[in-house]
C-alpha cells in the first residue's frame, strides 16, 4: 500500500481496481460547493461538514411522518410483486429483505420525501447546484438476522462501476427506527473523505449481483483502513427515528450486523450534482443497472 500525492491520469482523477497494490490518493475536489445563504444549513454546520464529511439532523421528520414511512416499509415488504422485483435484495442465505432499490420510483410516499425541501434543499446547498437522484433505497436490517455492511467508500464504487467522474455527491440516511449503539448503526471515520483509497481487484461482469449482498471487490485493504482509523477515529451514530445523517460520497463508512431484537431501518438517498453526471464506468466492463446507478439526470423538483 502506498501514498500517492499526484494522480497518474488526467482522464481518471481517482484510478482504482487497476493496480496490484492499494494506494491512498489525496482528494482533488471541494467538499462544500454552496454557502450558508443557499439553504437551511448554517455556517458552523457547513464548516463541520467540510472538516468531518458529515452532519446530523436530530429531528428531520416528525413522529407522525415516521409512522407513515414505517407503514410504507411494511407494505413494500409484504407485496409479492415487490419481493419478486430485481430491485429487491435479500440477505445472503435467507428470504429476509435487505434493501429495496429505486424506492422513489416504486413508492409515491418515498418519492415525496425525495422532493421534500428539508431533504433536497440541503443537498442542493452542499453541492452548489441542482441535483438528481443517483440512487435510492430502503434498508431493513431486521433484528437477529441483519447482516453487516463492510467498510467502504461509496464513491469508489460509483466511480468504478457507474462512471461518476468527481466527488460531488451527498447521501442522506434517514432513520425510521431508533438507532442504538447495539443494533448495527452507521459508523464513519470523520475526515476520511479527504483521502481516496484505490482498491485492488478487477471488477467482474455483473458484479452488482453479489456486491449488493456482500461486497468484496472494491473494499479497502486492512492496511489502508488501519491508517485512516488511526488518523481519524471512528464515530458511531445513534438517534431516534426521524433523525438523519448526511455524508460525503467519499466518507469511509460501514455498519455491524444486527443480532439484537431491534430492527434498524432507514431510507437512503444519494443526490449527485447535475454538473457531475455519470459517464462510462472507469473500472468495470459495463454499467450497473439504472435502478442502482441512475442514468436519468433530471433535476429533482
N, C-alpha and C positions, 0 to 999 in steps of 0.2 A: 504494500500500500504506500502511495506516495502523495506528496502535496505539490500541486502544480499551480503556480501563480498566474501564468498566462495561458490562454486557451489555444489549442493547436489548430483550430479551424475557424475561419470567419463564417463559414457556411453553417456550422453547428457550434453554437456557443457553449453547449453542455453535452459533449460526447459521452456516451455511456453504452455499456454492453458491447464494446468494440475492442477491448484490450484484455489481456490475461491477468492484469493487475489492477486492483481497485485504486482510485485516486480521489483526493479531496480538491475541489475546484472552488475558487472564490466566486461569489455571486457577481454577475455583471449588470444586474438590473436594479432599479429602485424598488423599495418595498411599498411605500405610500406615494401615490400619484396625485391625490386630491389634497384639499385644505380643510380646516375647520369650518370654513364658510360654505362648503359644498354639501353638507349633510348634518345628521344628528350627532356625529361623533365629535367630542370636544378635543381641544388641542392636546391636553395631557394624555388622553386615551390614545390619540393618534401617535403621539411620541412613544408611548409604551408599546403600541403595535409595531412600530418601526424597529424598536430595540429588541423586543422579545419574539415578534412574529405572530402574536395572538392578542385578542381582547375577549373579555367576558361580559355578558349582559345578564344581570341577576334575574330580571323578570321581563323577558321579551313578550311572552304570551300570558294572558290572564287565565286563571283556573278553569273558567268555563270554556275557553278556547282549547285548552289542553284536552279536556274531556271530549270535545268534538273530534280532535285529531286521533285520540285513542280509539274512539268508536270507529273511525275510518280504518285504522290499523286492523282492528278486529274484523271488519267487513272484508278487507282485502285478503286477509289470511284465511278466511273461510270460503272464498269464492273459488269454485273449481276451475273456472276459466283463467283466473289469475294464477292459480297454482300450476296449471299446465303451460303457462306462457313462458317463453325462454327468458323473459326479463326477471323471472323469479328464481332465486338461487337458494338452495337448501344447504344446511350444514352437512359437512362431509360425513357420509355413512349413516345419515338419518333423513327423515322427511320433514324435519323442523325447518321452518322458513328462516333463512339467514338475512336475506335482503330482497327487496323488490326495486328494480331499477326503472328509470324513466317514470317515476311515480307522478310527476307533474303532468304527464300526458295520459296516464291511466286514470287519475283521480282529479276531478274538478276541485275537490276540497283542498288538495295539496297544490293544485295549480294556483288557487287564490293566495295561498301562503307565499308562493314564489313571487307573486306580483305585489305583495304587501310592502308598502314603503318602509316599514320598520326593518324589513329584510333586504330588499333590493336597493333601497336608498343607501344603506350602509355600504353595500358592495360597490355601488357607483362612486361613492365618496372615496373609498380606499383606492380604487383602480383608476379614478380620474377620467372616466368615460362611460358611455353606455355599455351595458353588459348583456351577455346571453347566457343561457344555462348550458354548461358543458356536460354536466351530469347531475342527476337527482336520484335519490333512493331513500327508502326507509330501511333501517337496520333493526331487527327484532331482538337479538341477543337474549334468548329465553333463559329463564332460570334453570340451573343444573346442567344444561347442555350447550349453552352459548360458547362458541369457540373464540380463541384469541385472534387478534389482527396483529401480525408481527410488525416490528419496526419498519418504517418505510417513509419515503418522501413521495407524495402523490405526483409531484411534478416529474420525477424520474420516469414514472410510468406514462404519464400524459405526453411527455416529450418523446420518449422512445416509441410508444405504441400508437399514440393518437396524433402526433405531429404538432403539439403545442410548442410554438417557437421559443417564447420567452416566459419569464416568471412574472406574469401579470394576471394572476387568477387568485381567487379567495374562496375558501369553503366556510360554510356555516353549519354547525351541528346544533340542532335544537332538541333539548331533552324532552321526551314525552313521558318518561318515568323518572323517579328520583335517581340521581347518580350518587351512590355511596362509594366509600373507599374500597369496598369489598365485592362489588358486582361488575367488575370489568370496565371501569371508567377510562376515559381518554387520558393518555399520557403524552406530553410534549416536552422536548428538550428546548427550553427557551433560548433564543439566539441561534439555534441550529439552521434557521432559514437562510443565513448568510453563507453557508457552506454547502456546495453541491457534492454529493457522494456519487461518483461514477462507478457503476456496478459492473461486475463481470458476468459472463454467460451470454450466449446467443439466444435471441427470442425465437422460440419455435412457432410454427404455424398454429393458429387457433389457441394461442397461449391463454387467452382470457377464460376459456372454459375451465381450466384448472386454477388459474390465479384468483378467480372470484371466490373460490372456496378456501384455498390456501396457496399463497404466493411464495415461489422460490426464486425464479428468475426475476431480477430487478430488486432484490432485497440487499441491503447493505451488509458488508462483511463485519465480523466481530471487531476487528481492529479499528475500523472507522467509527463504529458505534461507541467503542470504548473511549476514543479520543473526544468525540462530541459530548458524551455523557460526563467525562471528567472535566471538560471545559465549561459546560453549560448546566449540568444537573438535569433533573427530571421533575416536572410538575404533573401532579395528578389532579384532575378536575372533578369536583363534586358539586352538587347543587340540586335544587328542586326541579320538578317538572315545570317546563316553561322557561327555564334558563337557557342560555345559548353561549357557544364559543365560536368565534370567528378566527380563522388562522390562515396564514400564508401558505401558498401551494407547495413551498419547499420545506416546511417545518418537518423535522423528523418526529414521527409520532407512531403510536400503536396502542394496543389495549390488551389486557389479560383476558383469559377465559372467565366465564361466569359459572361458578359451582354453587352459588347461593340460590335460595328460592326466589330471589327478587330479579325480575327481568330488567334489562337496560335498553329501552327502545328509544330511537331518535330518528329524526328526519335530517337528511344530509343533502345540502345543495351546493353545487360548485358553480360560481359565476366567473366567466372569463371575459376580459375586455374584448369588445368588437374590433379593437385595433391589434389584437393578438390571435386572430382566428387561426385554427389549425390548418396545417398543410399536410403533406405526406409524412408518414412516420419516419423518424430519424434512425430507429434501430429495430425495425420489425418488418417482416416480409409484406404484410398487408395491414390495412386499417382494422381496428376493432369495430364491431357493430355500432351503429349510431345510437343505440339505447345506452351504450356505455360511454362513448365519446362522440358528442353531438356534431353533426355536420350542417345543422340549421343554425346560422349565426344571427337570426333575427333578434334585435334587442328586446329585452323584457319591458313591457309597457303596463 
